[in-house]
Amino acid sequence: MSLHITGDDDADRLLTDDPLALLIGMLLDQQVAMETAFAGPLKIAQRTGSVDAVALAGYDPEAFVAVFQQTPAVHRFPGSMAARVQSLCEAVVNEWGGDAAAIWTTGDPDGATVLKRLKALPGFGEQKAKIFLALLGKQYGYDGAGWQAASAPYGEGGSFRSVADIVSPESLTKVREHKRAAKAAAASAKAGNGGV
């Protein structure tokens, strides 16, 4: 298993090897390019010395914001996203013993259970949790019963809806095209409703 999300071998290797890095990348995936979001964990690791839930949860909050602000920035909203990453790490420490993979491995959980666990994490709403579950199922070796149904529509085979479908530069292009089309359709529908 080897992820190919960012176009940066080192960043992708960290995502492949470290479940917490992958979880943090998913958390950061909003209002920035997917590659930027998922390259974030490597920047954090390089600047703090690790991607460890205990270490990051206990990092001085102001210093952690400074980590996010260094050029190139981890995220375009360094203050709020640094706080979210620390909240996520606190949850992983307090609820999962510091082991992010435990979210999808402890007790041999089915897809619906993993989705529920993900949605309980800070910063993970319904859509983000479903996309992450689809990523686990499609590329990370998770095979809990019903994961495709629980992650629908993102778990659908042969689709190009989200980061769960990115396995190459070509698939990244297809995902971008799908997102652009979805945004255009949403804008068109909104305009058709008088902008309401």
Phi, psi and chi 1 to 4 in degrees:
 res  aa     phi    psi   chi1   chi2   chi3   chi4
   1 MET       -  128.2  175.0 -162.7   72.1      -
   2 SER  -148.5  122.5 -173.7      -      -      -
   3 LEU   -83.8  147.5  -62.1  173.8      -      -
   4 HIS  -136.3   76.2  -59.2  -78.5      -      -
   5 ILE  -107.3  -40.3  -64.6  171.4      -      -
   6 THR   -96.2  -19.9   67.0      -      -      -
   7 GLY    82.9    1.0      -      -      -      -
   8 ASP  -115.8  117.2  176.4  -50.4      -      -
   9 ASP   -58.2  -42.2  -70.3  -17.4      -      -
  10 ASP   -66.6  -43.1  -68.6  -24.7      -      -
  11 ALA   -64.1  -43.0      -      -      -      -
  12 ASP   -66.7  -36.3  -76.6  -21.9      -      -
  13 ARG   -63.9  -42.3 -167.8  171.3  -51.2  110.4
  14 LEU   -62.5  -42.9 -180.0   62.2      -      -
  15 LEU   -61.9  -39.3  -62.9  172.6      -      -
  16 THR   -67.6  -42.9  -59.2      -      -      -
  17 ASP   -86.9  -21.2  -64.5  -17.4      -      -
  18 ASP  -126.1  106.6 -169.0  -44.0      -      -
  19 PRO   -57.5  -35.0  -25.7   34.8      -      -
  20 LEU   -66.9  -39.2 -179.9   61.0      -      -
  21 ALA   -59.7  -42.7      -      -      -      -
  22 LEU   -64.0  -41.9 -171.5   62.1      -      -
  23 LEU   -63.6  -42.3 -162.0   64.0      -      -
  24 ILE   -65.6  -41.5  -70.2  171.2      -      -
  25 GLY   -57.3  -42.5      -      -      -      -
  26 MET   -64.9  -40.7 -172.9   74.7 -129.1      -
  27 LEU   -60.4  -40.5  177.7   71.4      -      -
  28 LEU   -74.3  -12.5  -66.1  172.1      -      -
  29 ASP   -77.8   73.0 -172.5   17.2      -      -
  30 GLN  -157.8  132.5   59.3 -172.6   57.6      -
  31 GLN    61.4   20.9  -61.4 -179.6  -47.8      -
  32 VAL  -143.6  163.7  -67.3      -      -      -
  33 ALA   -61.1  146.4      -      -      -      -
  34 MET   -54.7  -43.1  -76.3  178.6  -75.6      -
  35 GLU   -61.8  -39.3  -55.1   93.7  -54.2      -
  36 THR   -63.8  -46.0  -58.8      -      -      -
  37 ALA   -59.7  -49.7      -      -      -      -
  38 PHE   -78.8  -11.6  -76.7   91.0      -      -
  39 ALA   -84.2  -14.1      -      -      -      -
  40 GLY   -55.5  -45.1      -      -      -      -
  41 PRO   -58.8  -35.4  -29.8   37.7      -      -
  42 LEU   -66.6  -41.6 -179.9   62.5      -      -
  43 LYS   -61.0  -42.9  -68.2  174.5 -169.4  162.5
  44 ILE   -61.6  -45.9  -67.1  168.3      -      -
  45 ALA   -61.2  -43.4      -      -      -      -
  46 GLN   -66.1  -33.6  -69.7  168.8  -25.9      -
  47 ARG   -90.4  -23.3  -64.0  169.1 -171.3  177.3
  48 THR  -109.9  -15.0   66.6      -      -      -
  49 GLY    98.6   -9.9      -      -      -      -
  50 SER  -169.4  166.0   74.0      -      -      -
  51 VAL  -118.9   81.1  178.9      -      -      -
  52 ASP  -124.6  128.6  173.4   78.2      -      -
  53 ALA   -58.5  -43.9      -      -      -      -
  54 VAL   -64.6  -46.4  173.3      -      -      -
  55 ALA   -63.5  -44.9      -      -      -      -
  56 LEU   -71.4  -36.8  -64.1 -177.1      -      -
  57 ALA   -63.7  -34.6      -      -      -      -
  58 GLY   -92.9    1.5      -      -      -      -
  59 TYR   -66.0  142.9 -147.8   85.0      -      -
  60 ASP   -57.8  123.8  176.5   75.2      -      -
  61 PRO   -56.6  -41.2  -26.8   35.2      -      -
  62 GLU   -67.5  -39.6  -73.4 -178.8   24.2      -
  63 ALA   -67.4  -33.0      -      -      -      -
  64 PHE   -70.2  -37.3 -159.5   53.6      -      -
  65 VAL   -61.3  -40.8  170.8      -      -      -
  66 ALA   -62.3  -36.2      -      -      -      -
  67 VAL   -59.1  -43.0  163.9      -      -      -
  68 PHE   -69.7  -29.3  -88.8   58.8      -      -
  69 GLN   -82.5  -20.5  -69.7  171.6  -32.0      -
  70 GLN   -55.3  148.3  -76.0  178.9   41.0      -
  71 THR   -86.8  132.2  -54.6      -      -      -
  72 PRO   -73.6  140.3   27.0  -31.7      -      -
  73 ALA   -62.5  148.5      -      -      -      -
  74 VAL   -69.1  -37.9  172.4      -      -      -
  75 HIS  -154.1  154.9 -162.8  -81.7      -      -
  76 ARG   -72.1  -15.1   65.3 -171.4  -79.3 -155.8
  77 PHE  -118.1   76.1  -61.1  112.1      -      -
  78 PRO   -62.6  -39.8   18.8  -28.0      -      -
  79 GLY   -64.8  -54.2      -      -      -      -
  80 SER   -69.1  -37.0   60.8      -      -      -
  81 MET   -75.8  -32.9  -65.9  -48.3  -71.2      -
  82 ALA   -62.4  -42.8      -      -      -      -
  83 ALA   -63.8  -38.9      -      -      -      -
  84 ARG   -66.6  -40.5  -78.0 -168.9 -174.4  175.4
  85 VAL   -63.2  -41.6  168.3      -      -      -
  86 GLN   -65.4  -39.4  -74.4 -163.6  -70.4      -
  87 SER   -63.0  -41.6  -66.1      -      -      -
  88 LEU   -61.5  -46.1  176.0   65.5      -      -
  89 CYS   -63.6  -38.5  -70.6      -      -      -
  90 GLU   -60.1  -43.2  -73.7  168.2   14.1      -
  91 ALA   -64.0  -40.5      -      -      -      -
  92 VAL   -64.1  -39.5  169.4      -      -      -
  93 VAL   -68.4  -50.6  169.4      -      -      -
  94 ASN   -72.6  -34.7  -65.3  -24.4      -      -
  95 GLU  -104.0  -21.5  -64.8  157.7   35.6      -
  96 TRP  -129.3   19.7  -58.5  102.7      -      -
  97 GLY    62.0   24.2      -      -      -      -
  98 GLY    83.0    2.5      -      -      -      -
  99 ASP  -108.9  102.5  178.2   10.4      -      -
 100 ALA   -59.9  -37.6      -      -      -      -
 101 ALA   -62.8  -22.9      -      -      -      -
 102 ALA   -59.4  -25.4      -      -      -      -
 103 ILE   -58.8  -36.3  -63.5  165.3      -      -
 104 TRP  -112.7    5.4   55.8   89.6      -      -
 105 THR  -118.7  -31.4   58.8      -      -      -
 106 THR   -64.4  124.0  -63.2      -      -      -
 107 GLY    77.7   14.7      -      -      -      -
 108 ASP    48.7   57.6 -165.0   23.5      -      -
 109 PRO   -72.5  149.1   31.3  -35.9      -      -
 110 ASP   -82.0  174.6   63.5   10.3      -      -
 111 GLY   -59.2  -41.5      -      -      -      -
 112 ALA   -63.5  -37.0      -      -      -      -
 113 THR   -68.4  -43.5  -59.5      -      -      -
 114 VAL   -63.8  -40.9  173.3      -      -      -
 115 LEU   -59.5  -44.2 -178.4   65.2      -      -
 116 LYS   -62.4  -42.2 -175.4  177.1  177.4 -174.3
 117 ARG   -63.6  -42.7  -69.1  174.1  177.4 -179.0
 118 LEU   -63.7  -43.4  -69.9  167.8      -      -
 119 LYS   -65.4  -20.2  -75.2  166.7   49.9  178.7
 120 ALA   -80.0  -11.2      -      -      -      -
 121 LEU   -78.5  146.0  -64.7  171.0      -      -
 122 PRO   -59.3  132.5  -19.0   29.1      -      -
 123 GLY    85.3   -0.1      -      -      -      -
 124 PHE  -111.4  101.3  -83.4   72.1      -      -
 125 GLY   -86.6 -172.5      -      -      -      -
 126 GLU   -56.1  -52.5  178.5   92.7   12.9      -
 127 GLN   -64.8  -47.5 -177.2 -178.9   29.5      -
 128 LYS   -61.3  -40.9 -167.5  176.9  -73.0  -75.1
 129 ALA   -64.4  -41.2      -      -      -      -
 130 LYS   -66.5  -41.7  -75.7 -174.5  170.4 -163.1
 131 ILE   -63.6  -42.5  -68.5  170.5      -      -
 132 PHE   -66.5  -40.3 -168.0   76.6      -      -
 133 LEU   -61.5  -41.7  177.1   55.5      -      -
 134 ALA   -63.0  -39.4      -      -      -      -
 135 LEU   -62.2  -43.6  178.4   58.9      -      -
 136 LEU   -59.8  -44.8  -67.2  175.1      -      -
 137 GLY   -72.5  -40.3      -      -      -      -
 138 LYS   -79.8  -33.0  -72.2 -178.8  172.6 -176.6
 139 GLN  -130.9   -9.9  -62.6 -166.8   52.0      -
 140 TYR  -115.8    8.8 -143.0   67.7      -      -
 141 GLY    84.5    3.6      -      -      -      -
 142 TYR   -76.0  129.5  171.2   71.3      -      -
 143 ASP  -132.6   31.3   62.7   -3.2      -      -
 144 GLY   -60.6  145.3      -      -      -      -
 145 ALA   -54.6  133.5      -      -      -      -
 146 GLY    75.5   15.6      -      -      -      -
 147 TRP   -64.6  -34.8   72.4  -95.9      -      -
 148 GLN   -66.2  -44.0  -76.1 -180.0  -62.4      -
 149 ALA   -64.7  -41.9      -      -      -      -
 150 ALA   -66.4  -29.1      -      -      -      -
 151 SER   -97.9    5.0   64.1      -      -      -
 152 ALA   -55.3  141.6      -      -      -      -
 153 PRO   -87.5    1.7   35.0  -36.3      -      -
 154 TYR   -72.0  -21.2  -57.9  100.8      -      -
 155 GLY   -83.1   -6.9      -      -      -      -
 156 GLU   -59.6  131.7 -178.0 -177.8  -65.9      -
 157 GLY   -69.1  146.7      -      -      -      -
 158 GLY    73.5   10.7      -      -      -      -
 159 SER   -96.8  165.2   65.9      -      -      -
 160 PHE  -132.8   60.6  -65.2   96.6      -      -
 161 ARG   -96.0  -29.3  -75.7 -169.5  170.0   88.4
 162 SER  -154.7 -177.3   72.1      -      -      -
 163 VAL   -57.6  -24.5   68.0      -      -      -
 164 ALA   -61.9  -20.5      -      -      -      -
 165 ASP  -101.3    2.0  -56.6  -54.2      -      -
 166 ILE   -88.7  112.9  -61.9  172.5      -      -
 167 VAL  -127.1   -2.4  -65.6      -      -      -
 168 SER  -166.0  168.0   65.2      -      -      -
 169 PRO   -58.7  -35.3  -26.3   34.7      -      -
 170 GLU   -66.7  -42.4  -64.9   77.1   23.9      -
 171 SER   -69.8  -31.9   56.0      -      -      -
 172 LEU   -60.6  -44.2  171.5   60.4      -      -
 173 THR   -59.9  -43.2  -59.7      -      -      -
 174 LYS   -65.2  -38.9  -71.4 -178.5  179.5  178.8
 175 VAL   -64.7  -43.7  168.6      -      -      -
 176 ARG   -59.1  -43.5  -74.8 -154.3 -171.3  -65.8
 177 GLU   -62.1  -41.8  -72.5  168.1   -0.5      -
 178 HIS   -62.2  -44.9  173.3   82.8      -      -
 179 LYS   -63.8  -41.8  -71.9 -174.0  168.1 -148.8
 180 ARG   -60.9  -45.1  -99.1 -164.0  -64.6  -82.4
 181 ALA   -63.3  -40.3      -      -      -      -
 182 ALA   -65.7  -41.2      -      -      -      -
 183 LYS   -64.0  -43.1  -89.4 -172.4 -177.2  169.4
 184 ALA   -63.3  -40.9      -      -      -      -
 185 ALA   -65.3  -40.3      -      -      -      -
 186 ALA   -65.6  -42.5      -      -      -      -
 187 ALA   -64.0  -40.1      -      -      -      -
 188 SER   -64.8  -42.9  176.3      -      -      -
 189 ALA   -64.4  -40.3      -      -      -      -
 190 LYS   -64.2  -42.8 -170.7  173.3 -177.8  179.1
 191 ALA   -64.6  -36.4      -      -      -      -
 192 GLY   -67.6  -22.4      -      -      -      -
 193 ASN   -96.2   20.2  -70.4  -25.1      -      -
 194 GLY    72.6   22.7      -      -      -      -
 195 GLY    76.7   14.9      -      -      -      -
 196 VAL   -84.0      -  176.9      -      -      -
